[in-house]
Amino acid sequence: MDAPLRERIPVYVAALGPANTELTAELAEGWAPFLYIPERADAVWGEALARGAAKRSAELGALEIVAGGPMAVGDDVTHKRELDRHHLALYVGGMGARDKNFYNTVVRKYGFEAQAREVQDLYLDGKRDEAAAKLPDALLEGTSLIGDRSYLRDRLAAYRERGVTVVQVQPVGDDPIRDLRLFREILDEC
């Protein structure tokens, strides 16, 4: 019981801003970004990750990237994505001050600048339902893993192409155990 199970406890950081993302790429074993859209990630974090990687010790090995989001397997895609709408609106609109919300900044850098601003204004004015309604469907789709087997295989390929090494999911379907089993099968097929 006194001997450690491993020499070094790995550090994973959920950094979003450029300075912390760079530091994570330099010093941590893993990076766990929130609101990760593989096709748009380079626009937000590419330069910071590259700067950090340039200073990274070879002893650390490659940076693990942990990404994912709400997950469900099946055809009822719209309903299941909608389950995350208010949660996402809280982050984009209500986490932080008007001039300092890291989640809002990520969404703006993804190319949803006007929508992110509108969601934040509505949310901070107490109009949470209206704010949630203004979230772009493309943001809900991009930040989730919800769809049929073929769609999920394509999404997982996009994650892999961007260097994601660990997929982290939150089941949102009616049968989370079934969805986790199916998702595991799909992941094993990829």
C-alpha positions as CSV (number, residue, x, y, z in Angstrom):
1,M,0.0,0.0,0.0
2,D,2.9,2.4,0.5
3,A,4.4,2.1,-3.0
4,P,3.0,4.4,-5.6
5,L,1.2,2.7,-8.5
6,R,3.1,4.9,-10.9
7,E,6.1,7.2,-10.8
8,R,4.3,10.2,-12.1
9,I,0.6,11.2,-11.8
10,P,-0.5,12.4,-15.2
11,V,-1.9,16.0,-15.4
12,Y,-4.7,16.8,-17.8
13,V,-5.8,20.4,-18.2
14,A,-9.1,21.7,-19.6
15,A,-7.5,24.9,-21.0
16,L,-9.4,27.1,-23.4
17,G,-7.4,30.4,-23.6
18,P,-4.3,30.7,-25.7
19,A,-1.8,31.1,-22.8
20,N,-3.1,28.1,-20.8
21,T,-3.4,26.0,-23.9
22,E,0.2,26.7,-24.8
23,L,1.3,25.9,-21.3
24,T,-0.8,22.7,-21.3
25,A,0.8,21.6,-24.6
26,E,4.3,22.2,-23.1
27,L,3.9,20.7,-19.6
28,A,0.8,18.4,-19.2
29,E,0.2,14.9,-20.3
30,G,-3.2,15.7,-21.6
31,W,-5.5,18.5,-22.8
32,A,-9.3,18.4,-22.4
33,P,-10.9,21.2,-24.3
34,F,-14.6,21.9,-23.9
35,L,-16.8,22.7,-27.0
36,Y,-14.4,20.9,-29.2
37,I,-15.3,20.9,-33.0
38,P,-12.5,19.0,-34.8
39,E,-12.9,20.8,-38.1
40,R,-12.7,24.2,-36.5
41,A,-10.2,23.5,-33.6
42,D,-7.1,24.7,-35.4
43,A,-8.7,28.2,-35.8
44,V,-9.0,28.5,-32.0
45,W,-6.1,26.5,-30.6
46,G,-3.7,25.6,-33.4
47,E,-1.1,28.3,-32.8
48,A,-1.1,27.9,-29.0
49,L,-0.8,24.1,-29.3
50,A,2.1,24.5,-31.8
51,R,4.0,26.9,-29.6
52,G,3.6,24.7,-26.5
53,A,4.6,21.5,-28.5
54,A,7.8,23.3,-29.6
55,K,8.8,23.6,-26.0
56,R,7.6,20.2,-24.9
57,S,10.0,17.7,-23.3
58,A,10.4,14.5,-25.3
59,E,10.1,12.6,-22.0
60,L,6.4,13.6,-21.8
61,G,5.6,11.9,-25.1
62,A,2.8,13.1,-27.3
63,L,0.1,15.3,-25.8
64,E,-3.1,13.3,-25.2
65,I,-6.2,15.1,-26.4
66,V,-9.5,14.3,-24.7
67,A,-12.6,15.5,-26.5
68,G,-16.2,14.6,-27.0
69,G,-19.5,15.8,-25.7
70,P,-23.1,14.7,-25.5
71,M,-23.6,11.3,-27.1
72,A,-26.5,9.2,-28.3
73,V,-26.8,6.5,-31.0
74,G,-29.8,6.5,-33.2
75,D,-32.0,8.4,-35.6
76,D,-33.8,10.9,-33.2
77,V,-30.9,13.3,-33.7
78,T,-32.8,16.7,-33.4
79,H,-34.5,15.8,-30.1
80,K,-31.3,14.5,-28.5
81,R,-29.2,17.5,-29.6
82,E,-31.9,19.8,-28.2
83,L,-31.4,18.2,-24.8
84,D,-28.0,20.1,-24.6
85,R,-29.3,23.5,-25.9
86,H,-29.9,25.2,-22.5
87,H,-26.7,23.8,-21.0
88,L,-24.7,25.1,-23.9
89,A,-26.4,28.5,-23.7
90,L,-25.3,28.8,-20.1
91,Y,-21.7,28.4,-21.1
92,V,-21.8,30.6,-24.2
93,G,-24.0,33.2,-22.6
94,G,-23.7,33.2,-18.9
95,M,-20.3,32.0,-17.8
96,G,-18.4,35.1,-17.0
97,A,-18.7,38.8,-17.6
98,R,-19.7,40.3,-21.0
99,D,-16.1,41.0,-21.8
100,K,-14.5,37.9,-20.3
101,N,-16.2,34.6,-21.2
102,F,-13.8,32.0,-22.5
103,Y,-16.6,29.8,-23.9
104,N,-18.1,32.7,-25.8
105,T,-14.7,33.5,-27.2
106,V,-14.3,29.9,-28.5
107,V,-17.6,30.0,-30.2
108,R,-16.8,33.4,-31.8
109,K,-13.5,32.0,-33.1
110,Y,-15.4,29.0,-34.5
111,G,-17.1,31.6,-36.8
112,F,-20.3,32.1,-34.9
113,E,-19.4,35.7,-33.8
114,A,-22.8,37.4,-34.2
115,Q,-24.7,34.4,-32.7
116,A,-22.3,34.2,-29.7
117,R,-22.7,37.9,-29.0
118,E,-26.5,37.7,-29.3
119,V,-26.7,34.6,-27.0
120,Q,-24.6,36.3,-24.4
121,D,-26.6,39.6,-24.5
122,L,-29.9,37.7,-24.2
123,Y,-28.6,35.4,-21.4
124,L,-27.1,38.2,-19.3
125,D,-30.4,40.2,-19.7
126,G,-32.2,37.2,-18.1
127,K,-33.7,35.9,-21.4
128,R,-32.4,32.4,-21.1
129,D,-34.9,30.6,-23.3
130,E,-34.4,33.2,-26.0
131,A,-30.6,32.9,-25.7
132,A,-30.8,29.1,-26.0
133,A,-33.0,29.4,-29.1
134,K,-30.4,31.6,-30.8
135,L,-27.6,29.0,-30.6
136,P,-26.7,27.8,-34.1
137,D,-27.7,24.3,-34.9
138,A,-24.2,23.8,-36.4
139,L,-22.7,24.4,-32.9
140,L,-25.0,21.9,-31.3
141,E,-24.1,19.4,-34.0
142,G,-20.4,20.1,-34.0
143,T,-20.0,19.8,-30.2
144,S,-21.9,16.5,-29.9
145,L,-21.6,12.9,-30.9
146,I,-25.3,12.2,-31.7
147,G,-26.4,10.3,-34.7
148,D,-26.6,6.9,-36.4
149,R,-23.7,4.5,-36.7
150,S,-22.4,5.9,-40.1
151,Y,-22.6,9.5,-38.9
152,L,-20.7,8.6,-35.7
153,R,-18.0,6.8,-37.6
154,D,-17.5,9.9,-39.7
155,R,-17.3,12.1,-36.6
156,L,-14.8,9.8,-34.9
157,A,-12.7,9.9,-38.0
158,A,-12.7,13.7,-37.8
159,Y,-11.6,13.5,-34.1
160,R,-8.8,11.1,-35.0
161,E,-7.6,13.3,-37.9
162,R,-7.2,16.2,-35.4
163,G,-5.2,14.1,-33.0
164,V,-7.9,13.3,-30.4
165,T,-6.6,10.3,-28.5
166,V,-9.4,9.8,-25.9
167,V,-13.1,10.3,-26.5
168,Q,-15.1,11.5,-23.5
169,V,-18.9,11.3,-23.8
170,Q,-22.0,12.1,-21.7
171,P,-24.9,9.8,-22.8
172,V,-28.1,11.8,-23.4
173,G,-30.4,9.2,-24.9
174,D,-33.2,7.3,-23.2
175,D,-31.1,4.2,-22.7
176,P,-27.6,5.3,-21.8
177,I,-26.2,1.8,-21.2
178,R,-27.4,0.7,-24.7
179,D,-25.9,3.9,-26.2
180,L,-22.6,3.3,-24.5
181,R,-22.4,-0.3,-25.7
182,L,-23.3,0.8,-29.2
183,F,-20.8,3.6,-29.1
184,R,-18.1,1.3,-27.9
185,E,-18.8,-1.0,-30.9
186,I,-18.7,1.9,-33.3
187,L,-15.4,3.1,-31.8
188,D,-13.9,-0.4,-32.1
189,E,-14.9,-0.5,-35.8
190,C,-13.0,2.7,-36.5
